[in-house]
Amino acid sequence: MKRFIVGLVVFGVVAGLVYLATLGCCELMAGGSAKPGSFSRQLGLSPAQERAVAGLEKEFFARKTASCQLLCAKRAQLIQSLREPQPDRMMIATLVEEIGREQTGMERATIDHLLAVGQQLDPPQRERLTGLMTEQLRTACKSTACGVTPGCALQKDGEW
């Protein structure tokens, strides 16, 4: 009976960690407040630009959602593997490679999306878009290891 209770508790803790890791992954990938339509309001788009950008955002956020789901599933598998008494290093290496490929693909998709959106903008709007992206990167960078080391490339005059 004692083993059963201990096993149940361990299972509950592992399941909870996997759930929280997956939830955190998707929240992080969603970019917090970045939602479809957010560029439109901040860039002062014309109605024609809004329609064009809305189509691009719909496609991009669908790709981003699919990527998030895949990354979350792979990270949950990774967590489960690491919890094993004798983790399978080959499987862990494979998962790390798969996660890396998906992250690289999402980085490319993000750049492609930003370039496509930029094609719909006039020069002042492109400048505002670049400013918004710089601020988002700066904010994200502050919360990572880069933000605690001197000389981060995203610091502005050595300050955040």
Summary of the structure (lengths in Angstrom):
residues: 160
radius of gyration: 20.2
end to end distance: 55.5
largest distance: 70.3
contacts: 392
relative contact order: 0.10
helix: 79%
strand: 1%
